Amino acid sequence: MATEFAYPDNASKTESASQEFQTEKMALAMGPSHPSTHGVLRLSLELDGEIVTKCDPVLGYLHRGDEKIAENMTYNQFVPYTDRLDYLAPLANNVAYALAVEKLAKLEVPARCQAIRVIVSELARISAHLLGLGAYGIDVGAWSVFLYAFEEREKLYKLFEELTGARFTTSYTRIGGVARDVPEGWNGRVEAFCDQFLPILEEILGLLTRNKIFQDRTVDVGIISKADAIAYGLTGPNLRGSGVPMDLRKDRPYSGYDQYEFDVPVGAKGDCYDRYLCRGEEMRQSVRIIRQAIKKFPSGAWYNEDAKTIFAPQKAKVLSSMEELINNFMIVTEGPQMPSGEVYFEAEVPKGLLGFFIESKGGGVPYRMKIRSPSFCNLSILPKVCAGNLVADVVSILGSLDFVMGECDR
């Protein structure tokens, strides 16, 4: 394809013809099996030498169909499927989904349940950001960061296993509560983790923040303006990195987030470096929230005891009461009985805003469900932000967006 150049007005046609030359643009597929695409993402690139002139993200390699699966399952049965959206923060996904269904049912959960949900959501935020940071370090050549980050994630996974019985796909939250109360001493172990984590976090960030190589790969690379971030529907750290201080935990508090003091970090330029700094500060703020939640940790039930048609009774009651056994049988076979209506709820998860639209015609199965996955929306900026950058910068840009393909191909 010919590239046209402008010549001075005083240049003759003969001179113009002699100076004309041809260049060919090259098509390059990055992914779907490329380590820097963080999953089965294919980028269809058009290159002029080392410069990216066009970038089309190609999705759909996972073939998941979560939304249609939800329409053929009871509300409780779909909880494990939310684990597999952003599978780096399953606890946060569980909470977002449960809050959407509870909004449909006009159901309130006790203060103890809210506090548990806040703690697990913030632990999930730290875990997800640690993996994003470690993977980003590998993308730009900092192997040590990955090792430090994964050591801390392993400590978190032990806490998750104590609480939920699983390390990875937790399926902990229930409609109207959580699966079980926190074990004895668990809050103390979470607080001990926070105490030892903050110094290690500073050490991890210290390996990158003033690192010349890391700065060369991220500063003034992949700049997303405030207007573009809003126009393309970016959320989470990617939006806040561009200078938009939107965080639903502050703007539309849920689960008692209005009771906690924390700051919302925002960037100045909107480049890869700003997005990295925002995630680092968010981990500090998550520790701050967790400490407050543990300090104020309320007593009482961890589920709504009045929601007989929604929350399955505890095992001890099922084994000792015929009424509870029948109630459990009805909830398991027919699902929690919901009123007719439409609701939309979104929560601030590590990747951004995770939203659930539910249309109900009554009964225990949703008539329609749609999921707004933050990674899917965040990837929409790629054609805009990659054009004009080097091929090597595409790797930095992808890592800075910190997406997960599990929720893109929902």
C-alpha positions in Angstrom: 0.0 0.0 0.0 1.5 3.3 -1.1 2.3 5.9 1.6 1.9 9.5 0.3 4.2 12.3 1.5 3.7 16.0 1.1 6.4 17.9 -0.8 7.1 21.6 -0.8 5.1 23.7 -3.3 8.3 24.7 -5.1 9.3 21.1 -5.7 8.9 20.1 -9.4 6.8 17.1 -10.4 10.0 15.4 -11.6 11.6 15.8 -8.2 8.4 14.5 -6.6 8.3 11.5 -8.8 12.0 10.7 -8.1 11.5 10.9 -4.4 8.4 8.8 -4.3 8.8 5.4 -2.8 6.6 2.5 -1.8 6.2 0.8 1.6 4.1 -2.3 2.4 2.2 -2.7 5.6 2.4 -6.0 7.3 -0.4 -7.9 9.1 0.6 -9.6 12.3 -1.6 -11.8 14.6 -0.6 -11.4 18.3 -2.3 -14.3 20.1 -4.5 -16.2 20.8 -1.7 -18.2 22.3 0.8 -15.5 23.2 2.0 -15.0 26.8 1.5 -11.2 26.8 -2.2 -11.4 25.8 -3.0 -12.7 29.2 -5.4 -15.4 27.9 -7.0 -16.4 24.6 -7.0 -12.9 23.1 -6.0 -12.3 19.5 -4.9 -8.9 18.3 -5.0 -8.4 14.6 -2.3 -5.8 14.1 -1.4 -3.8 11.0 2.2 -2.6 11.1 4.2 0.0 9.2 7.7 -1.2 10.2 7.6 -1.3 14.0 4.7 1.2 14.2 1.2 -0.1 14.8 -1.2 1.5 12.4 -4.3 -0.6 13.3 -5.3 -2.9 16.1 -8.4 -5.1 16.2 -9.0 -7.2 19.3 -10.6 -10.5 18.4 -12.6 -12.2 21.1 -14.7 -15.4 21.4 -12.2 -18.2 21.8 -13.6 -19.4 25.1 -17.2 -20.1 24.0 -18.6 -19.9 27.5 -22.2 -18.7 27.3 -22.6 -17.8 31.0 -25.6 -15.6 30.4 -27.6 -18.3 28.7 -26.5 -20.9 31.3 -27.9 -18.5 34.0 -31.3 -18.6 32.3 -31.4 -22.4 32.8 -30.3 -22.5 36.4 -31.7 -21.5 39.8 -30.3 -18.3 41.3 -28.2 -20.2 43.8 -26.9 -22.7 41.2 -25.4 -19.9 39.2 -23.1 -18.7 42.0 -20.2 -21.1 41.1 -20.4 -19.7 37.5 -19.6 -16.2 38.8 -16.3 -17.6 40.1 -15.3 -18.2 36.6 -15.9 -14.6 35.3 -12.8 -12.8 36.7 -11.4 -16.0 38.1 -8.7 -14.0 39.9 -11.3 -12.4 42.2 -14.1 -15.0 42.6 -15.1 -13.7 46.0 -15.8 -10.2 44.7 -17.8 -11.7 41.7 -19.9 -13.7 44.1 -20.8 -10.6 46.2 -21.7 -8.5 43.1 -24.1 -11.2 41.8 -25.7 -11.8 45.2 -26.3 -8.1 45.6 -28.0 -8.0 42.2 -30.4 -10.8 43.1 -31.0 -9.4 46.6 -32.0 -6.1 44.9 -34.6 -8.0 42.9 -35.9 -9.7 46.1 -35.7 -6.4 48.1 -33.7 -8.3 50.6 -31.4 -6.8 53.3 -28.6 -8.8 54.9 -27.4 -8.4 58.5 -24.4 -6.1 59.4 -22.2 -9.1 60.1 -22.8 -10.4 56.6 -22.0 -7.0 55.1 -18.7 -6.8 57.0 -17.7 -10.3 55.8 -18.5 -9.4 52.2 -16.4 -6.2 52.5 -13.4 -8.1 53.9 -13.5 -10.8 51.3 -14.0 -8.3 48.4 -11.0 -6.3 49.5 -8.9 -9.4 50.0 -9.9 -10.4 46.5 -8.9 -6.9 45.2 -5.4 -7.3 46.7 -5.1 -10.8 45.3 -6.2 -9.8 41.8 -3.9 -6.7 41.7 -1.0 -8.8 42.9 -1.4 -11.1 40.0 -1.8 -8.3 37.6 1.3 -6.6 39.0 3.3 -9.8 38.8 2.3 -10.6 35.3 2.9 -7.0 34.2 6.4 -7.2 35.7 7.1 -10.3 33.5 5.7 -8.5 30.5 8.2 -5.7 30.8 11.1 -7.7 32.1 10.9 -7.7 35.9 10.8 -11.3 37.0 11.4 -10.7 40.7 8.2 -8.8 41.1 6.2 -11.9 40.0 7.8 -14.1 42.6 7.2 -11.6 45.4 3.6 -11.1 44.3 2.8 -14.8 44.1 4.2 -15.5 47.6 1.7 -13.0 49.0 -1.1 -14.4 47.0 -0.3 -17.9 48.4 -0.9 -16.5 51.9 -4.2 -15.1 50.8 -5.2 -18.4 49.2 -4.6 -20.1 52.6 -7.0 -17.6 54.2 -9.6 -18.2 51.4 -9.3 -21.9 52.0 -9.9 -21.6 55.7 -13.0 -19.5 55.1 -14.6 -21.1 52.0 -13.0 -24.6 51.8 -11.5 -23.8 48.4 -8.5 -21.8 47.2 -9.5 -20.7 43.7 -13.3 -21.1 42.9 -14.8 -20.2 46.3 -18.5 -20.1 45.7 -18.8 -18.5 49.1 -21.6 -15.9 48.9 -25.3 -17.0 48.9 -28.4 -15.1 48.1 -29.3 -13.6 51.4 -26.0 -14.2 53.2 -22.8 -16.2 53.0 -22.3 -19.9 53.1 -20.8 -20.0 56.6 -19.6 -17.7 59.4 -15.9 -16.8 59.7 -13.9 -19.5 61.6 -12.6 -18.7 65.0 -9.5 -16.6 64.9 -9.8 -16.0 61.1 -10.1 -12.2 61.5 -7.0 -12.1 63.6 -5.1 -14.0 60.9 -6.4 -11.6 58.2 -5.1 -8.7 60.4 -1.8 -10.4 60.8 -1.5 -10.8 57.0 -2.2 -7.1 56.5 0.5 -6.1 59.1 3.2 -8.1 57.3 1.8 -7.3 53.8 2.2 -3.6 53.7 6.1 -3.6 54.1 6.4 -6.3 51.4 4.1 -4.3 49.1 6.3 -1.3 49.5 9.3 -3.5 48.6 7.5 -4.8 45.5 6.5 -1.4 44.3 10.0 -0.1 45.1 11.3 -2.6 42.5 9.3 -0.8 39.8 8.3 2.7 40.7 11.8 4.3 40.2 13.1 1.6 37.9 14.5 3.2 34.8 13.7 0.3 32.5 10.1 0.1 33.8 9.6 3.8 33.5 10.9 3.7 29.9 8.4 1.0 29.1 5.4 2.7 30.8 5.8 6.5 31.1 4.0 8.4 28.3 3.1 5.0 26.7 -0.6 4.1 26.0 -2.0 7.5 27.1 -5.8 7.4 27.5 -7.3 10.9 27.9 -10.1 11.5 30.4 -12.6 12.1 27.5 -11.6 8.9 25.8 -11.8 6.8 29.0 -15.3 8.0 29.6 -16.4 7.6 25.9 -15.1 4.0 25.7 -16.8 3.0 28.9 -13.6 2.3 30.9 -14.0 1.6 34.6 -11.9 0.7 37.6 -8.2 1.6 37.8 -8.1 2.2 34.0 -10.7 5.0 34.3 -9.2 6.4 37.5 -5.7 6.3 36.0 -7.0 8.8 33.4 -8.0 11.2 36.1 -11.7 10.3 36.6 -12.3 9.8 40.4 -15.2 7.4 40.0 -15.5 4.5 42.5 -18.9 3.0 43.3 -17.7 2.2 46.8 -17.7 6.0 47.3 -20.3 7.2 44.8 -23.0 4.6 45.3 -22.0 2.7 48.5 -23.2 -0.8 49.1 -22.6 -3.4 51.8 -21.8 -0.7 54.3 -18.9 0.8 52.4 -20.1 4.3 53.5 -18.9 3.3 57.0 -15.3 3.1 56.0 -12.7 5.8 55.4 -10.5 5.3 52.3 -9.1 7.3 49.4 -9.7 6.9 45.7 -6.4 7.2 43.8 -6.4 8.9 40.4 -3.8 9.4 37.7 -2.6 12.6 36.0 -1.6 11.6 32.4 -3.6 8.4 31.9 -0.5 6.4 30.7 0.6 2.9 31.6 2.6 4.2 34.6 -0.4 6.0 36.1 -2.5 2.8 35.8 0.2 0.9 37.6 0.4 3.5 40.4 -3.4 3.5 40.9 -3.4 -0.3 41.5 -0.5 0.0 43.9 -2.3 2.6 45.9 -5.6 0.6 45.8 -3.9 -2.3 47.6 -2.9 0.1 50.4 -6.4 1.4 50.6 -7.9 -2.1 50.7 -5.7 -2.9 53.7 -7.1 0.2 55.3 -10.7 -0.9 54.7 -10.0 -4.4 56.0 -8.6 -3.2 59.2 -11.6 -0.9 59.8 -14.0 -3.8 59.0 -12.3 -6.1 61.5 -12.2 -3.4 64.1 -15.9 -2.8 63.8 -16.8 -6.4 63.1 -20.4 -6.8 64.3 -22.0 -9.8 66.1 -25.2 -11.6 65.0 -26.2 -13.7 62.1 -24.3 -13.9 58.9 -27.5 -14.5 56.8 -31.0 -13.2 56.7 -32.9 -15.5 59.1 -36.3 -14.2 57.9 -35.8 -15.1 54.2 -37.3 -18.6 54.4 -38.0 -18.8 50.7 -34.6 -17.6 49.6 -31.8 -18.6 51.9 -31.3 -22.4 52.4 -31.4 -23.3 56.1 -28.3 -24.3 58.0 -27.4 -28.0 57.9 -28.0 -28.5 61.7 -31.6 -27.3 61.3 -32.2 -29.4 58.2 -31.1 -32.5 60.1 -33.3 -31.7 63.1 -36.5 -30.1 61.8 -39.0 -31.5 59.2 -40.1 -27.9 58.3 -36.5 -26.9 57.6 -35.9 -30.1 55.6 -38.9 -29.3 53.4 -37.8 -25.7 53.0 -34.3 -26.8 52.0 -35.8 -29.3 49.5 -37.9 -26.6 47.9 -35.1 -24.1 47.6 -32.7 -26.7 46.1 -35.2 -28.1 43.6 -37.1 -25.0 42.6 -34.7 -22.3 43.5 -35.2 -19.1 45.6 -38.7 -17.7 44.8 -38.3 -14.2 43.3 -40.9 -11.6 42.4 -41.4 -10.4 38.8 -39.4 -7.4 37.7 -36.2 -6.0 36.2 -33.1 -4.9 38.1 -29.6 -3.8 37.3 -26.8 -3.7 39.9 -23.1 -3.1 39.5 -20.3 -3.4 42.0 -16.7 -2.1 42.1 -14.6 -5.3 41.5 -10.8 -5.3 40.9 -11.1 -4.9 37.1 -13.8 -2.2 37.2 -17.6 -2.2 37.3 -19.2 -5.7 37.2 -22.9 -5.4 36.5 -25.8 -7.9 36.4 -29.1 -7.2 34.6 -31.8 -9.6 35.7 -35.3 -9.9 34.3 -37.6 -12.1 36.3 -41.0 -13.5 35.6 -41.3 -15.0 39.1 -40.0 -18.3 40.3 -36.6 -19.6 41.0 -34.9 -19.2 37.5 -34.1 -15.8 35.9 -36.0 -15.2 32.6 -33.1 -13.2 31.2 -29.6 -12.3 32.5 -27.0 -10.0 31.0 -23.5 -9.4 32.5 -21.5 -6.2 32.1 -18.0 -7.4 32.4 -15.4 -4.7 33.0 -12.6 -6.4 31.0 -14.8 -6.6 27.9 -15.5 -2.8 28.0 -11.9 -2.0 28.9 -10.6 -3.8 25.8 -12.7 -1.6 23.6 -10.0 1.1 23.9 -7.3 -1.0 22.2 -7.8 0.2 18.6 -7.6 3.8 19.8 -4.7 3.5 22.2 -2.4 1.1 20.3 -2.4 3.0 17.0 0.8 5.0 16.6 2.8 3.0 19.2 5.6 0.5 18.7 4.8 -3.3 18.7 6.8 -3.6 22.0 4.5 -0.9 23.5 1.4 -3.1 22.8 2.7 -5.5 25.4 3.0 -2.7 28.0 -0.5 -1.4 27.1 -2.1 -4.8 27.5 -0.5 -5.4 30.8 -1.6 -2.0 32.1 -5.2 -2.7 31.2 -5.1 -5.8 33.4 -8.0 -7.7 31.8 -9.2 -11.3 32.2 -10.5 -13.2 29.2 -12.8 -15.3 31.4 -15.2 -12.4 31.7 -14.7 -11.0 28.2 -16.1 -14.2 26.6 -18.9 -14.5 29.1 
